[in-house]
């Protein structure tokens, strides 16, 4: 019997369920990654980004929504997860992404420190 948790639906201004679901998913992604299955971890990160994007997609200002997706990823994902996500997408540019996630990538890439600064953080 599966114990899959289905997140409940909310609106962008109704609470923290996206944060709570993302934290749960982030824990799952970290466990998957530490198990050595890099491709599965990357697919999990892409799915998480799509889930976050779907949440903010209802906002009337799509530019702000894309910034909010990027901000959410920056605030709630570990730097290593962010780098793995961006590196995977750089290595696999044909990965299907929703418009809002693709727009959020622009903001995420701008916010990433230089490679030299990243080595100091690790």
Phi, psi and omega in degrees: 000131182275144177247040180296129180268125177261118181294146179276155182278140175219175173253161184306333182252025183254000177149197188257018186299327177296316178298314181296316179294321179294322178297317177298314180293323179297319177298318178297316181295320179295317179296318179297317181295315182293340177284356176092005181262081186297318181297317179296319179298318179295318178296324177295319179296320177297317179297317179299316179298320177295321178297317178296316179300319179297325179295313184276348183299336181287348181293142181292327180266100184292331176294317177294322179299317179296320176296321179293324176297311180299317180298318180299314180297318180296323184280325190248350176259141175298151178306322179297320179295317179299314179297316179300318179298308182294320179296317179300314182292327176293323180280338182230069185295345179274004179301126179294128179227146174292160181302318184293323178291319178299319178293322179296328179301323178302314180292319180296317181295323178295327185276348182287136177290165178297160179304322180296319180292325180296321181295330178288332182279334185285000000 
